[in-house]
Every structure is written in structure tokens, then in C-alpha cells.
């Protein structure tokens, strides 16, 4: 919290009429993301935007507000903020910022369950951004994997990793680590836990509280998929790390999902139910709700609760979305009906 506290002290000594005020608000919003406090990201961005004075970082503040709102499930606000940020980037003619804005908006559409719209925009963003900036490709991968396009997602990741220029810099390590983390996860989704584990082991250390939790929970899931003796210990330890982190629930939604997958593979009904309930109680978008309900069904299934599993799968299907979770829920419900 050192950097956050320093920026907070500084902004209290500045005034909304000074340009430094908006730079500090941007730094506070960005730092809040790394701390797992998307609620503070939204607070500082909206706080600065409320003055209605347009600064040099107005577009960045809009993007941060969009990120915070999306994480908290406020999708109408997220779409509005991201669209306004994209308009500013287009007016400035900055293609890198345009591609980032398009990718951010694509993520909002993905959360809304508008996958075709999200995919079209994400692909267009990647086409505009040909340099080593990995943001657009990572967002494209998220959308591809949500709709079950695992092979294409893996191809995008492998080609992006191959184009990174090795360097002994924190930026390189962070970019490569993030891409390798995605690659390990999506490889596991194809059922290939052996290769997923090899990628996981090659990911390297990722600094930061959220990155540490991300690595830990993914390790628990992959270990469970491989039937490793330490899988249960990894799962319990990862859950304790999340409990001790004091981050906003929205920041660990995907990490909880890794743990519920581990628990299902291990047949640990208590942990699966606990994690699934936490997912359902986190800020919910249409996409995340369909996924959460599927795992509620999975937790009930391994505990032998047929009525509970049916309810979870039916609620997932009721979202009306066309994603992997809903397709799996349909398959499980069909099994129950036999």
C-alpha cells in the first residue's frame, strides 16, 4: 500500500483546478487495480471525472472507470465509459489507444454475453496493434476461451509469446508471465494437464498479491487435474491466501473458479460448495452468473445432491447465453435425465 498511500496524500494536497490532480487520480486508480481494489479504481476515476474538467488524462480516467465498473458488474456504466474513452482516442488519432479502447469495450460485451460483437471488436483491435503490446491479444484470448475456441486462443498466445523479445526487464517478465499463465490455463481446459503443468512451471515468479494468488490457485487446479499428491494441500493453501489478501471479491473471481475446479476434480464437496457460493455472491454479470451457477451445479453433483445440481445447471442455462459453461450445464442436465 506504500505507493497508494503516497498518491493519496499527494492528491489531498492538490486541487481539481491543477493538472497534477488528474494524474494523481489516474495513478491511484491504476494502483488500486494491482491491489485488487477495483472498487477504489472506480471511486478515484469517477471522483476525478465528476469535476467535468477535461485534462490530458481524461481518456485514461474514462478507461479506468470502465474497468472498475465492469469488474463490479455495472455494465451499462462500463460500456458508457469505455465508449467515451474510445471516442477520445479516435479523435486524437492514436491507434494504440484506439486498439486498447476497442479491447476494453470488447471485454464489456463479453461480460454482457454478446460474444459475436465482442469477438469482432477484439479481432479488429489486434489488427490495429501490431507491436509487442500484449493487452489486445490477451483480451482476444479471454473472449475466445469463453466461447470454447481453445485452439485459436492457444495459437494466439503461442505466436504472441514467440514474438516477444527476451530482455532482463520487469516489463518483459510481466508480459511473458501473464501470457504463459493464460496458456497454461487454456491448455488445461482442453484436458491436457501434463502440457499445462509444463507451461505453468515455465511461467516464472509474478510479483504482486494478485499475481501470486493467480499462480497459486492455478497450480492447485492443475495439480488436481494431474492427481498430484500435493493437490489438496495446494488448494487449501490457496484458499487461505485469498482469505488473507483482503482484496475486493471482484478481483479474485477467476481465482476462486480455479479452486472450485480443483475441488470438483478432487471430489471435495465442501470446498467446491464454498467456492461456488462465493463466486455466486461476487459482483455478477450475465456471463459470470452463467459460469457461477454451473459450478453450483457441479458442487452439488459431487455431493450427491441431485436436486441442487439440477437447479444449478438450469439456472446456468436460463441465462440464454452461448458459452462453454452453459453448454456444459446442458450436457450435465442431459446426463441427469437419463
C-alpha positions in Angstrom: 0.0 0.0 0.0 3.1 2.3 0.1 2.6 3.8 -3.4 -1.2 4.1 -2.9 -0.8 5.9 0.4 1.8 8.3 -1.1 -0.5 9.2 -4.0 -3.5 9.6 -1.7 -1.5 12.0 0.5 -0.5 14.0 -2.6 -4.0 14.3 -4.1 -5.3 15.6 -0.8 -2.8 18.5 -1.1 -3.7 19.3 -4.7 -6.8 21.0 -6.2 -9.2 19.9 -9.0 -8.1 23.0 -10.9 -4.5 21.7 -11.1 -3.4 19.2 -13.8 -1.5 17.2 -11.2 -4.8 16.3 -9.5 -5.9 14.2 -12.5 -2.5 12.5 -12.9 -2.6 11.5 -9.3 -6.2 10.2 -9.6 -5.0 8.1 -12.6 -2.1 6.7 -10.5 -4.5 5.9 -7.6 -6.9 4.2 -9.9 -4.1 2.1 -11.6 -2.5 1.2 -8.3 -5.9 0.1 -6.9 -6.1 -2.4 -9.7 -2.8 -4.0 -8.7 -4.0 -4.1 -5.1 -7.2 -5.9 -6.1 -9.4 -3.0 -5.1 -11.4 -2.3 -8.2 -14.0 -0.5 -6.1 -11.3 2.1 -5.4 -10.3 2.2 -9.1 -13.9 3.2 -9.9 -14.0 5.7 -7.0 -10.9 7.6 -8.0 -11.8 7.7 -11.7 -15.3 8.9 -11.1 -14.2 11.3 -8.4 -11.8 13.0 -11.0 -14.3 12.8 -13.8 -17.0 14.5 -11.6 -15.2 17.8 -11.8 -16.1 17.9 -15.5 -12.8 19.5 -16.3 -11.1 17.6 -19.2 -7.4 17.0 -18.5 -4.7 15.4 -20.7 -5.5 12.1 -19.0 -9.3 12.3 -19.4 -9.3 9.3 -21.7 -7.3 7.3 -19.2 -9.7 8.1 -16.4 -12.6 7.0 -18.6 -10.9 3.7 -19.3 -10.2 3.2 -15.6 -13.8 4.0 -14.7 -14.9 1.5 -17.4 -12.6 -1.2 -15.9 -13.8 -0.6 -12.4 -17.5 -0.5 -13.4 -17.1 -3.8 -15.4 -15.3 -5.6 -12.5 -18.2 -4.6 -10.2 -20.9 -5.7 -12.6 -22.0 -2.2 -13.6 -22.1 -3.0 -17.3 -24.2 0.0 -18.5 -21.7 2.4 -16.9 -18.8 0.4 -18.1 -20.0 0.5 -21.7 -20.6 4.2 -21.5 -17.1 5.0 -20.0 -15.3 2.7 -22.4 -17.1 4.1 -25.5 -16.3 7.7 -24.4 -12.6 6.8 -23.9 -12.5 5.2 -27.3 -14.0 8.3 -28.9 -11.3 10.4 -27.4 -8.6 8.1 -28.7 -10.1 8.1 -32.2 -10.3 11.9 -32.2 -6.6 12.1 -31.2 -5.7 9.6 -33.9 -3.7 7.5 -31.5 -4.1 4.0 -33.0 -2.5 2.2 -29.9 -5.0 3.9 -27.6 -7.8 3.1 -30.1 -6.9 -0.6 -30.1 -6.8 -0.6 -26.3 -10.2 1.2 -26.1 -11.7 -1.3 -28.5 -10.3 -4.2 -26.5 -11.7 -2.8 -23.2 -15.1 -2.3 -24.8 -14.9 -5.9 -26.2 -14.5 -7.2 -22.6 -17.7 -5.4 -21.6 -19.6 -7.0 -24.4 -18.1 -10.4 -23.4 -19.4 -9.9 -19.8 -22.8 -9.0 -21.3 -22.8 -12.3 -23.2 -22.6 -10.5 -26.6 -19.8 -12.8 -27.8 -20.0 -12.2 -31.5 -19.9 -8.5 -31.0 -17.0 -8.8 -28.5 -15.1 -11.1 -30.8 -15.4 -8.9 -33.8 -14.2 -5.9 -31.9 -11.3 -7.8 -30.2 -10.1 -9.1 -33.6 -10.2 -5.6 -35.0 -8.2 -4.3 -32.1 -5.5 -6.9 -32.6 -5.3 -5.9 -36.3 -4.7 -2.3 -35.4 -2.0 -3.1 -32.8 1.0 -4.9 -34.5 3.7 -4.1 -31.9 4.6 -6.1 -28.8 1.8 -4.7 -26.6 0.1 -7.8 -25.4 -3.1 -6.3 -24.0 -5.2 -6.7 -27.1 -4.1 -10.2 -27.7 -4.7 -11.2 -24.1 -8.3 -9.8 -24.2 -8.9 -11.6 -27.5 -7.8 -14.9 -25.8 -10.2 -14.3 -22.9 -13.1 -14.0 -25.4 -12.0 -16.9 -27.5 -11.7 -19.2 -24.4 -15.2 -18.1 -23.1 -16.7 -19.4 -26.3 -14.7 -22.6 -26.4 -12.3 -21.6 -29.2 -9.4 -23.1 -27.4 -7.2 -24.0 -30.4 -7.3 -20.4 -31.7 -6.7 -19.0 -28.3 -3.6 -21.2 -27.9 -2.4 -20.2 -31.3 -2.7 -16.5 -30.5 -0.8 -17.0 -27.2 2.0 -19.1 -28.7 2.5 -16.7 -31.6 2.5 -13.7 -29.2 5.0 -15.3 -26.8 7.2 -16.2 -29.8 7.3 -12.5 -30.9 8.4 -11.2 -27.5 12.0 -10.0 -27.5 13.8 -11.6 -24.5 15.0 -9.0 -22.0 16.0 -8.8 -18.4 13.4 -6.2 -17.6 10.3 -6.3 -15.3 8.0 -5.4 -18.3 9.2 -8.4 -20.3 8.9 -10.8 -17.3 5.4 -9.5 -16.5 4.2 -9.8 -20.1 5.7 -13.2 -20.6 4.4 -14.4 -17.3 0.9 -13.2 -18.0 0.8 -14.9 -21.4 2.2 -18.2 -20.1 -0.3 -18.1 -17.3 -3.1 -17.8 -19.9 -1.5 -20.6 -22.0 -1.3 -23.0 -19.0 -5.0 -22.3 -18.1 -6.4 -22.8 -21.6 -4.2 -25.9 -22.3 -5.8 -27.3 -19.1 -9.3 -26.5 -20.4 -8.6 -28.8 -23.4 -7.9 -31.6 -20.9 -4.1 -31.7 -21.5 -3.0 -31.2 -17.9 0.5 -32.6 -18.5 1.4 -29.9 -21.0 -0.5 -27.3 -19.0 1.7 -28.2 -16.0 4.9 -27.8 -18.1 3.8 -24.3 -19.2 2.9 -23.5 -15.6 6.3 -24.4 -14.3 7.9 -22.3 -17.0 5.8 -19.2 -16.1 8.2 -17.9 -13.5 7.5 -15.7 -10.5 5.0 -13.0 -11.0 5.3 -10.1 -8.5 2.2 -8.7 -6.7 -0.5 -10.0 -4.5 -3.0 -10.9 -7.2 -0.4 -12.5 -9.4 0.8 -14.6 -6.5 -2.8 -15.7 -5.9 -3.3 -16.4 -9.6 -0.3 -18.6 -9.8 -1.2 -20.4 -6.6 -4.8 -21.2 -7.5 -3.9 -22.3 -11.0 -1.3 -24.6 -9.5 -3.9 -26.2 -7.3 -6.2 -26.8 -10.2 -3.5 -28.3 -12.5 -2.2 -30.4 -9.6 -5.7 -31.8 -9.1 -6.0 -32.5 -12.8 -2.8 -34.5 -12.7 -3.7 -36.3 -9.5 -0.6 -35.0 -7.7 -0.3 -35.9 -4.0 0.1 -32.2 -3.1 -3.1 -31.1 -4.9 -5.3 -30.8 -1.8 -2.6 -29.0 0.2 -2.2 -26.6 -2.6 -5.9 -26.0 -2.8 -6.3 -25.3 1.0 -3.2 -23.0 1.0 -4.5 -21.1 -2.0 -7.9 -20.6 -0.4 -6.2 -19.3 2.8 -4.1 -16.8 0.7 -7.3 -15.4 -0.8 -8.9 -15.1 2.6 -5.8 -13.3 4.0 -5.4 -10.9 1.0 -8.3 -8.5 1.9 -9.0 -7.7 -1.8 -12.3 -6.9 -3.4 -14.3 -10.1 -4.3 -14.3 -9.0 -7.9 -10.5 -9.2 -8.0 -10.4 -12.9 -7.2 -13.5 -14.2 -9.1 -11.4 -16.1 -11.6 -9.0 -17.4 -8.9 -11.9 -18.8 -7.0 -13.0 -20.5 -10.2 -9.7 -22.3 -10.4 -10.2 -23.6 -6.8 -13.7 -24.8 -7.5 -12.4 -26.7 -10.5 -9.7 -28.2 -8.2 -12.2 -29.2 -5.6 -14.5 -30.9 -8.2 -11.6 -32.9 -9.5 -10.6 -33.9 -6.0 -14.2 -34.7 -5.0 -14.1 -32.2 -2.2 -17.8 -31.3 -2.0 -17.4 -28.9 1.0 -14.6 -26.8 -0.7 -16.4 -26.9 -4.1 -19.7 -25.7 -2.5 -17.9 -23.0 -0.5 -16.1 -21.7 -3.6 -19.2 -21.9 -5.8 -21.2 -19.9 -3.3 -18.5 -17.3 -3.2 -18.5 -17.0 -6.9 -22.3 -16.5 -6.9 -22.1 -13.8 -4.2 -19.4 -11.8 -6.1 -20.5 -9.0 -8.5 -22.3 -10.7 -11.3 -22.5 -10.0 -15.0 -24.6 -12.3 -17.3 -21.5 -14.2 -18.3 -20.1 -14.7 -14.8 -23.6 -15.6 -13.4 -23.9 -18.4 -16.0 -20.5 -19.7 -15.0 -21.2 -19.4 -11.3 -24.4 -21.3 -11.5 -22.7 -24.1 -13.5 -20.2 -24.6 -10.7 -23.0 -24.5 -8.1 -24.4 -27.5 -10.0 -21.0 -29.2 -10.1 -20.6 -28.8 -6.3 -24.0 -30.3 -5.7 -23.3 -33.1 -8.2 -20.2 -34.4 -6.4 -22.0 -34.2 -3.0 -24.8 -36.4 -4.4 -27.4 -33.6 -4.3 -29.3 -34.3 -7.5 -31.9 -31.5 -6.9 -29.2 -29.0 -6.2 -27.2 -29.9 -9.2 -30.3 -29.7 -11.4 -31.1 -26.3 -10.1 -27.5 -25.0 -10.7 -27.4 -26.3 -14.3 -30.9 -25.0 -15.0 -30.0 -21.5 -13.7 -26.9 -21.5 -15.9 -28.9 -22.5 -19.0 -31.6 -19.9 -18.1 -29.0 -17.2 -18.9 -29.7 -17.9 -22.5 -26.0 -17.4 -23.4 -23.9 -19.4 -25.8 -20.7 -20.1 -23.8 -18.8 -23.1 -22.5 -20.4 -23.1 -19.1 -23.9 -23.2 -20.5 -23.0 -25.9 -23.0 -21.5 -28.0 -20.1 -24.6 -27.4 -18.0 -26.8 -28.7 -20.8 -24.7 -31.8 -21.1 -24.8 -32.4 -17.3 -28.6 -31.9 -17.2 -29.0 -34.3 -20.1 -27.0 -36.9 -18.0 -29.3 -36.4 -15.1 -32.4 -37.0 -17.3 -31.2 -40.4 -18.5 
